[in-house]
Amino acid sequence: MAIQNEVESLLREGEYVVNSLDVLQLVQQSECSAYDCEFVALAKYLCVPLITMDKQILKDFPAIAKPLYRDTSIQQR
């Protein structure tokens, strides 16, 4: 329990709430799930790229989503 309390205290300042309407707009303009669009919305809110290996997110949100690897041969290993 002590470890759990410590982890929660360390992560407490790193939690964000995204706007549900923003998420639903992203869902409407893509083929991604609401769960995935929450990460897209958060990346947009924080003005940072979303690093992912999710092909659908990369396809639907190329302006914000960036691949984990640039060399596609590495992804297939």
Secondary structure, DSSP 8 states (H G I E B T S, - for coil): -HHHHHHHHHHGGG-----HHHHHHHHHTSSS-HHHHHHHHHHHHHT--EEE--HHHHHH-TTTEEES-SSHHHHT-
